[in-house]
Amino acid sequence: MFIRSIKVPSSSGVVHEYVRVVESVRENGRVKQRVVLNLGRRDTLVELLPLLQRFLQGDTVAPFEHDGPIQTLDASTWGPMLVVRHFFQQLGLWQILDAGRRWPRLLPAEDPDDDWPSRVLALIANRLVRPVSEHALAGWLETDYVCDRLGRRYVTRWKRQGRVEVDLTVLQRWYRTLDHLVLNKAKIEVALYKQLRDLFDFQPDLVFYDLTSTYFAGQGPAALAKHGYSRDGKPRNVQVVVGVVMVAGWPITHHVWAGNTRDSQTVSEVVKDLTKRFQFRDVVFVGDRGMVTEKNLDVLQKADGDWGFLLGMTRRQNPAAEALIDRIVEDRWLECPGGINTEEAHEKQRTRVQEVTCDRPGVRVFIVDSDERRAYEQRQREKAMQRVRVGLEKLQRRVAKGQVKAPAKIGAAAQRVLSRNHGQRYYAWKLEGGQFHFEEHPVNLPREKKYEGKYLIQTDRTDLTPREGVAHYKELNEVERGFRSLKDPIGMRPIWHHCERRVKAHIFVATLAFLIERMLERALKDARVPLSAQAALTALQTIRHVRFQVDGQERTGVTPGSQRARQVLKALKITEIRPPAPPGAQKTTM
């Protein structure tokens, strides 16, 4: 037997040398080498060799004892970064980013060969672990072991300059990484889509599209930062609108618009982009009721290929919707399969659907009746009615006491009360003999009760059953769940940037982090590990990279982590938990 080594390049370009014990054997008259034992990576063996020699010589002292003291130099969180690197490699992002262009207008002091793909990896990991701004990134780099593709750890260079506490040269490298990234967004998204399609073997039959908004902490860039309908409950803050397209549960592209952009104004651009960049031809566009305009339906019908639509319909202030609901026939309801919420409910919650006749040629309409939705909308209505009733009763007492006398002032006060909590939907009022009277609205309130629990879906697909239509439309909830993940755990909000391209790059980093979170969630589900992605990332923080001295010699190691962390690594089939060994003496980088 004798020793042999083999050099194996990883997907990130780092070459590791592995040591083997082999023996010569004769097979069919020829001499071959057969592997007897794999000893592991050479750099690891070098550290273990002194201990191994003592153990083999019969030393009774435990293998990890030593003559001098152990001094711990550093213990940094490594587990989340390890897993993000795993998915980064699985998605082929090293190769995709390496093939990208660089931002052409560099400052004189900037390195034109900076390893920006490694910085993108770090920014994505930060979004998933502890989302902070590029300025605040320095603090995270001190607590977590974040390294480039060669294994060189990113270190912070503290240097106060005005309000900035880190070296501006180093900070500029992270900002420039955003510039490189957003410059290549179009090609990166297409490449990732192809990689996802190969990894998970799906076809783009349904395209799910929805929008959200996210606000600025400050003024933001003038072209994007506008006041509009805030989905964050921050109407005083300027914002941007973000639209995300998902296929088979995966986010494949996103768009960013000014904060005052209406939902319906975005559809045309999205459809054209999917047709041109992704070559989508035979798909069904699934969107919420805010997308529905005659112009958008015309765009879908005229798009290249065979595009169909499955869209919600607005109920209120829509006489056509009320007329369609009036066409319901009670004995024609079809029961729909229940989801997880329905199965876990103490009382059975039905979801029913029926198709009703639509007056528009080529369009089918499904009316859905949901017990769960009805209970929610009834609770909301009752709370709103109670608030409005309290306000109207106060006004009634003020009028009775003579505190408000002029009819115009009484009418203005009543309008103010009704404008809150949608009071005009529930109550009507009148002034008789100088007295203020109110009652439940004889027309609007019955209409509200008729709407409760019901929503409408329209489609032009003739091959879609009503039950299938409901199931596909409910999948829009996945996009909405994705928005919640983007905004809260991944920290897309608030946005601090003042430059338009960096705002877009910030959102791109968040969506890439969202994609990796989805991949982690999928892997855990496939392995039947009962952890959410965020719970798994928390457990992985128990895996630490440790740097210590033994007898004056510096060594490194990685702790195995908690039981749940090891469970996650097993689900992902990650066996090599050490970071890449940095080349030579280059242990760190800026």
Residue, then its C-alpha position, 0 to 999 in steps of 0.5 A: m500500500f502507498i499514499r496518493s493524492i488527487k486534486v479536485p476543483s470545486s464549483s467555486g474554482v477552489v482546488h482541494e487536495y485529497v489524500r488516499v491510501v491505495e494498493s495495487v491489484r491485478e485484474n484481467g492481467r492488468v495492474k490497477q490501483r484500488v482505493v483502500l481508504n480516503l484520509g480527507r483533505r491534505d490541509t486538515l491532515v497537516e493539522l492533525l498529524p502531530l496528534l495522530q503520531r502520538f496516538l499511534q505511538g501508544d500515548t495514553v493521553a487523549p488525542f486532543e490533549h496538549d502540552g501548552p494552553i489553548q487560546t481561543l482567538d475567534a469564534s464566528t457564526w458560519g452555518p448560514m453562510l455555509v448553506v447559502r454558499h451551497f445553494f449559490q453553487q447549486l444555482g450556478l451563480w459563480q459561473i453566471l456572475d463571472a460571465g457578467r459585465r462590470w460597471p464601466r465607470l470606475l473611480p481611479a482607486e477602484d480595483p477593476d478585477d475585484d471579485w464582485p461575485s463573492r461580494v454578491l454572495a455575502l450580500i445575499a447571506n446578509r439579507l437572510v441572516r441579519p439584513v442591514s445596509e451596506h454601511a452597517l455590513a461592517g458590524w455583521l462581518e465581525t460576528d459572522y465568518v464571511c469569506d470569498r470564493l477562495g476562503r479569504r475572510y472579509v474583515t472590517r476596516w474602521k475609519r470614521q469620516g463624518r457620519v461614516e464609520v468605515d473606510l470609504t474605499v472599502l464601502q465603495r467596493w460594496y456599493r460598486t458590487l450593486d452596480h455590477l449586479v444590476l447591470n447584469k440583471a436581465k441575463i442573470e434572471v434568464a440564466l437562473y430560470k433555466q437553471l431552476r427549470d433543469l433542477f426541478d423539471f417544470q414547465p411554465d404553464l401558469v405565470f403568477y404576478d402580483l405587486t407590493s410596495t416598499y418605502f424609503a427612509g428618506q427622500g429616495p431618488a426623484a424618479l422612483a420615490k413617489h407617494g402612492y397606495s402604501r401596502d406597508g401602512k406608511p402613507r407619509n413615506v415615499q415608496v416604490v412599487v415592486g412586481v414579482v413574477m413566479v412560475a411553479g412556486w419560484p420567483i423568476t423575475h421582478h420589476v420596479w416602478a415609481g411609487n405612484t404606479r397603478d397595478s393595471q399600468t404594469v401588466s403590458e410591460v411584464v407580458k412583453d418582457l416574459t414574451k421577449r426574454f423568457q420566450f413564454r408562448d403558451v401560458v396562463f397569466v394569473g393576477d389579482r383584480g387590480m390588473v383587470t382593464e380592457k387594455n390589459l385583456d387586449v394585451l394578453q389576447k394579442a401577445d405572441g403565442d397562446w396567452g390566456f388569463l385567469l384574473g380576479m374581478t372587482r366586486r364593489q362599484n362594479p354593477a356587472a359583478e353584482a349582476l353576475i352574483d345575482r345569477i347564482v343558482e343554489d343547487r349548482w355549487l361545486e365543493c372545492p378541496g380544502g387547503i391546510n387551513t380548512e383541514e386544521a379548522h375545528e369546524k368544517q369550512r367550505t369553499r364552493v364554486q359555480e360558473v355563471t353566464c357571462d355577457r362578454p364573448g369568450v369570457r367565463v366567470f367563476i363565483v367562489d363562496s368561501d366560509e373562511r372568507r365570509a367569517y373574516e369579512q363579517r367580523q371586519r364589517e361588524k367592527a367597522m359598523q360599531r365604530v361608525r355607530v359610535g361616531l354617529e351617536k356622538l353627533q346625534r347627541r351634539v345635535a340634540k344639545g344644540q351644539v351643532k345647528a347649521p344643516a351644512k355643518i351637521g352634514a359635513a360632520a356626518q360625512r366625516v364620520l361616514s368617511r371613516n371605516h367605510g361608513q357609507r356602506y352601512y348607514a344612511w342619515k337624515l335631518e328632520g325637525g332639527q334632529f339628526h337620525f341615522e339607520e342601516h342603509p336599506v340598499n348598501l348594507p344588503r349589498e355588502k352582506k351579499y358580497e361577503g364570502k364571495y369573489l369572482i374569477q374570470t378566464d378565457r380558457t375553455d380547458l379549465t374546470p371551475r375547481e381548477g380555476v379556484a386552485h390556480y387563483k389561490e396559488l397567488n397567495e404564494v406570491e403574497r407570502g413571498f412579499r411578506s418574506l421579502k419585507d420582513p425576514i429578508g428586510m427589503r424595507p426600508i430602503w436607504h439608497h438615494c441612487e436609482r440603480r442602487v435602489k433596484a440593486h437592493i431589491f434584486v439582492a432581496t429577491l435573490a435571497f428570497l429565491i435561496e430561502r425558497m430553495l432551502e424551504r423546498a429541500l427541508k420539505d422534501a427531506r421531511v424536516p419540520l422546520s421553516a427556512q427561518a427556523a433552519l437559518t437560526a439553528l445553523q447559527t450554532i455552527r461556528h468557525v473557531r480560530f485558536q492557538v495550541d502550543g503557540q501554533e494557530r489552528t482552525g476548526v468548525t463546531p458541528g452545531s446543534q441537533r437541528a443544525r445537523q438535521v438541516l445539513k443532512a437534509l441538504k447533503i452537506t458533508e464538508i462543513r469547513p470553509p475553503a482553505p485560503p491560498g498561502a498567507q492571504k487569510t483575509t480580504m477587504 
